[in-house]
Amino acid sequence: MRISDQMMTQNMTQGIDQAQTALARTTEEVSSGVSISEPSDNPVGTGQLLQFETARKQISAWQSNAQAAQSQMQTADQTLSELQNDLSSAESLATEANSGTTTTAQFQDMSQQAQSILNDVASLFNTQYGGQYIFSGTAQEQPVSGPDASGDYSTSAEQNSGTFTAQALEIGQGVKIPTSVNASPLLGGQTYTLSAYQDASTMPQWLQQRGEALGQVAAAGTSVGTSGSPFPSGEPSSTYVDSLTSPATTTTPLTTTSVSYGTSVVDVLGYLQQDLTSGNAAAVEADLGALQSQSETLSSVQAALGANEDRVQSAVSQLEQTSSTLQTQQGSVENVDMAQLISQLTAQQTAYQAAVAAAAQMKLPTLANYLT
Amino acid sequence: MASTFFGMDIANSALSAAQVLMDVAGQNIANDATQGYSQQVAELAPTQPYAQPDMGGLYTPQLGTGVQVQEVQRVRAGYLDGLFRSTQSGESYYGTRSNYLTAIQSALDEPGSSGLSTAMNTFLSDFQTLSQDPQSTASRTVVQQDGEALAAQVQGIYKGLESVGQQAQSQASLDAQTVNTDLKQLGNLNQTIATAQALGQQPNDLLDERDNLLDSLSQLTNFSFTQNTTEVGSYDVTQVTVTMPAQGGGTVTLLDGGKYGSLSVQPTATSASSYASESAGLNLNAEEDTINGAAIDITSSDSLDSIAQKINDADAGVAATVVQNGSQYQLQLSSTTGQAIGGSGDDLFGTSAQGLGISLTSPQLAVSAQDADTGATSAVAPTGGSIGAAYAFVNQDLNPNYQGSLMSQLNGAVAALANAVNEQQEAGYYQDPTSGDWESGVPFFATSDGSSTITAANIALSSQVQGNTAYIAAAGTSGDVGDGSNATAIADIANESHGPLQQYSSFVSDMGSQVDLSQNLQGTAQSLLTQVTSQRSSTAGVSINDQMTNLMQAQTMYTAAAKVSEAMDSSLQSLISAIQP
């Protein structure tokens, strides 16, 4: 092939250009440590990187949710333990009062203790976390209970009506964890509203017992009222007797006034306090039974919370693992193989130096140099 | 018998031929570095021999009379020129295309923490934070601010793409001017060359100049070049013709001998076209039409030409031209202000059954060519060179209506995100900040231009969300301030398979592979081009060694011819001195 002078120049320039381009590209990868600085470097890899980023962002959002859930649950856990302590104190108070040797003065003393337990329980149910009532679920701005104008304690409408909705946070793909404790079994319960001579056997055992102790409920076949006659046969086994203020043997005529009984923990503690005030040991015994069953309910609420805490805990470690797996995957797409790259760089440097050195020798002698 | 000085004449012809050889070598060496120069060779031939019947013998001998320079020709392989130009057209197309795409790629800034992907992820995960405390004004404000930042970034990217498109348009316009200047010069060269060749001259340098111009034209678009040789008198005259395929069939001749046409590019934001066939008769209803607010009074007797005239007379920032498209005539509107064209009326914009059926969407970059012979203007769709790259880039890649285009993919991802968020937001509830009542959610995103379709060009926050963060519908049920389930549902849009985030990442991947592809194709064309250039240079290029050899040969010939002359002289001298006393 005939070689013209311009061919030599062109080929030389091209050779240097190519060597330099390759060298620049490798140098960029070595200095940045990443193999993808633009989508065109690796289009498929770029798509993967963007999806990894989305996944990473989500994991960190879930981690943040899990943390928030954990803090909220810890607060609830602590509150429930304190409630359990209060219930135990109330139980021992009731046991002590029931010993049979309690004097009136001691009853008054115990009544005051019961009152302070009630106050404590009521305020525990209104525990706030970050300005939100933790036992209110999504109705977080409403307190659960509190003394009303007349000093009576009540529970919120939501808890009573059973419309409690737990707040829930997402801690994984499609995984939602309730962060608020459903204390409805403790706070809700049922309210029994009875009028004179109505069937009282629908009420829990302890309420019937307490009613009997107070003379408000009469077992079937017992004599009540002024006439002293027993309930006619065919009446329910337990019947509410319309006499709120006096024992069953009172001579006060029966009226048609009705009464309602609640079964929430606040109600029970209220009854205990009343019964201690009145020194009615039999009623206190009934209250003790109620307290024991409430304490069991509380344990199951605690257990449910504990299970959720465990779920969050395992989700947290799972998220951490996913996050590190993701990082490894991202690294394998994005990071350069430094050892391989360095040897490539050395080879390219040599190639470039050779190209430049060859160019320096480019002024080859022609025939012109030898003609005289 | 030859004359006494016959031999001196032979030596003389050799001396002058040697001098020409040396001149040609000198010229070649002088142009060793000249780009596009073809080496020249002087072809020598013996002069007419001289018959000598009086010398006796059986034959009549013919005596040679010397040497002459027959022609000085350039050395060039014509078939390599065609290969070079078609390769260069492709190389320039992919080179320009990869420049435009790389500009888009830079505008997106992916992968990185400042890309749109990060903004979308951040915006959606803000809703997770909101779900932790749906009442928190701080969390709501973060959602609103990040939503606004997202909309602004999308619009910024759209403007970035648009400005690359505008650069492509103005570059194509400049390229068309270069084409027109080159065509004019080529016309002049064709004429000058024809005149010289008809006189038997060899205009080597003019031929080189013409070839160089054709080389540079091939960078700009996909022209076809043909060389025709005709005989004028006893000499061959070579002329170059430049043609280009017209849109819809046929060809446009842009250079024919001394006549030249022109190429024009309308760098408009929007232009429009109609494919109504005039021969079929225009079905006009003489209703009043408008273009950019100006009334165009069309009557049923109007022709395409008269409608174009009326539009031009209306002075509404729109230029109307009638161009031929295959067998049909087409009314082409182009904006003279660079603003989009708007209009109304059945005659111009109705369906083609009712009127001209002008579509106001595409193409956005119109190229038309004026024929050198007929002067008629036809629409062309360039497919090669830098003009072809700009044409495809603006009309396809940046065209939101072109299926699968980059712009339509970007719009798709943005609209998918906005619509998914809006839909979920409307499924939720918010507490009205003034009345305190619980209401069903309102859209989060809206358009900034009042259009009903959200695109990358117009995405903005809805006025309610913009005005008050209370309109962010975090609650899944009415009346629960602590309910963040709808916020969680919005955040979950990030999980959707084939959801907006995946659409966006496949858009980025697609763009990356298009940049990669165009760079690779350019690389391939580039190495082919280098090879062709080498081949061309191997034939046409100057080599000092060659020229030195030629020079030596000529020098030796000159010295020897001088010796011949001297020998003749001394022979004559001895004769003259013999007869002198």
Boltz contact constraints between the chains, C-beta under 6 A:
constraints:
  - contact:
      token1: [A, 1]
      token2: [B, 538]
      max_distance: 6.0
  - contact:
      token1: [A, 2]
      token2: [B, 538]
      max_distance: 6.0
  - contact:
      token1: [A, 4]
      token2: [B, 537]
      max_distance: 6.0
  - contact:
      token1: [A, 4]
      token2: [B, 541]
      max_distance: 6.0
  - contact:
      token1: [A, 4]
      token2: [B, 542]
      max_distance: 6.0
  - contact:
      token1: [A, 4]
      token2: [B, 543]
      max_distance: 6.0
  - contact:
      token1: [A, 5]
      token2: [B, 32]
      max_distance: 6.0
  - contact:
      token1: [A, 5]
      token2: [B, 542]
      max_distance: 6.0
  - contact:
      token1: [A, 6]
      token2: [B, 537]
      max_distance: 6.0
  - contact:
      token1: [A, 6]
      token2: [B, 541]
      max_distance: 6.0
  - contact:
      token1: [A, 7]
      token2: [B, 534]
      max_distance: 6.0
  - contact:
      token1: [A, 7]
      token2: [B, 537]
      max_distance: 6.0
  - contact:
      token1: [A, 7]
      token2: [B, 541]
      max_distance: 6.0
  - contact:
      token1: [A, 38]
      token2: [B, 105]
      max_distance: 6.0
  - contact:
      token1: [A, 39]
      token2: [B, 105]
      max_distance: 6.0
  - contact:
      token1: [A, 39]
      token2: [B, 110]
      max_distance: 6.0
  - contact:
      token1: [A, 39]
      token2: [B, 508]
      max_distance: 6.0
  - contact:
      token1: [A, 39]
      token2: [B, 511]
      max_distance: 6.0
  - contact:
      token1: [A, 39]
      token2: [B, 512]
      max_distance: 6.0
  - contact:
      token1: [A, 40]
      token2: [B, 512]
      max_distance: 6.0
  - contact:
      token1: [A, 40]
      token2: [B, 515]
      max_distance: 6.0
  - contact:
      token1: [A, 40]
      token2: [B, 516]
      max_distance: 6.0
  - contact:
      token1: [A, 43]
      token2: [B, 509]
      max_distance: 6.0
  - contact:
      token1: [A, 43]
      token2: [B, 512]
      max_distance: 6.0
  - contact:
      token1: [A, 43]
      token2: [B, 513]
      max_distance: 6.0
  - contact:
      token1: [A, 43]
      token2: [B, 516]
      max_distance: 6.0
  - contact:
      token1: [A, 46]
      token2: [B, 111]
      max_distance: 6.0
  - contact:
      token1: [A, 46]
      token2: [B, 508]
      max_distance: 6.0
  - contact:
      token1: [A, 46]
      token2: [B, 509]
      max_distance: 6.0
  - contact:
      token1: [A, 46]
      token2: [B, 512]
      max_distance: 6.0
  - contact:
      token1: [A, 47]
      token2: [B, 505]
      max_distance: 6.0
  - contact:
      token1: [A, 47]
      token2: [B, 509]
      max_distance: 6.0
  - contact:
      token1: [A, 49]
      token2: [B, 111]
      max_distance: 6.0
  - contact:
      token1: [A, 50]
      token2: [B, 117]
      max_distance: 6.0
  - contact:
      token1: [A, 50]
      token2: [B, 505]
      max_distance: 6.0
  - contact:
      token1: [A, 51]
      token2: [B, 505]
      max_distance: 6.0
  - contact:
      token1: [A, 53]
      token2: [B, 117]
      max_distance: 6.0
  - contact:
      token1: [A, 54]
      token2: [B, 121]
      max_distance: 6.0
  - contact:
      token1: [A, 54]
      token2: [B, 494]
      max_distance: 6.0
  - contact:
      token1: [A, 54]
      token2: [B, 501]
      max_distance: 6.0
  - contact:
      token1: [A, 57]
      token2: [B, 121]
      max_distance: 6.0
  - contact:
      token1: [A, 57]
      token2: [B, 125]
      max_distance: 6.0
  - contact:
      token1: [A, 58]
      token2: [B, 494]
      max_distance: 6.0
  - contact:
      token1: [A, 61]
      token2: [B, 125]
      max_distance: 6.0
  - contact:
      token1: [A, 61]
      token2: [B, 128]
      max_distance: 6.0
  - contact:
      token1: [A, 65]
      token2: [B, 128]
      max_distance: 6.0
  - contact:
      token1: [A, 68]
      token2: [B, 132]
      max_distance: 6.0
  - contact:
      token1: [A, 138]
      token2: [B, 480]
      max_distance: 6.0
  - contact:
      token1: [A, 138]
      token2: [B, 482]
      max_distance: 6.0
  - contact:
      token1: [A, 138]
      token2: [B, 483]
      max_distance: 6.0
  - contact:
      token1: [A, 140]
      token2: [B, 482]
      max_distance: 6.0
  - contact:
      token1: [A, 141]
      token2: [B, 481]
      max_distance: 6.0
  - contact:
      token1: [A, 167]
      token2: [B, 482]
      max_distance: 6.0
  - contact:
      token1: [A, 170]
      token2: [B, 488]
      max_distance: 6.0
  - contact:
      token1: [A, 173]
      token2: [B, 495]
      max_distance: 6.0
  - contact:
      token1: [A, 366]
      token2: [B, 544]
      max_distance: 6.0
  - contact:
      token1: [A, 366]
      token2: [B, 545]
      max_distance: 6.0
  - contact:
      token1: [A, 367]
      token2: [B, 545]
      max_distance: 6.0
  - contact:
      token1: [A, 367]
      token2: [B, 548]
      max_distance: 6.0
  - contact:
      token1: [A, 368]
      token2: [B, 544]
      max_distance: 6.0
  - contact:
      token1: [A, 368]
      token2: [B, 548]
      max_distance: 6.0
